[in-house]
């Protein structure tokens, strides 16, 4: 019984995973670019502004499920680079270097590259031929 229910709900939970991950990711971008919900603790550089733009606008595209696979691929790579540039030099252990969120985002986004956006997405509507 549990297997049948989990199989039935798996596509919808995939959509929820995509939406919630994207919303959390957007907050990292808005913090860097507009100081919301808190001010970015480091000086804004060209690199961090670019990262903030990817996080905010890429996160928005993921949240609505538009161009999910290529955007998720780009953001997964961004998180891998962010981890090795900003977190790994501080300590080998992610829980000590503050990079555990970057690792989780990297692998969730990498999963979305292969799993797709789920049924609650603009990509799914476009695939069914519905006008967007």
Protein Blocks (a to p, Z undefined) as FASTA:
>chain_A
ZZmmmmmmmmmmmmmmmmmmmmmmmmmmmmmmnopabdcfbdcdfklmmmmmmmmmmmmm
mmnopaklmmmmmmmmmmmmmmmmmmmmmpmblklnopmmmmmmmmmmmmmmmnonojad
fklmmmnopaZZ
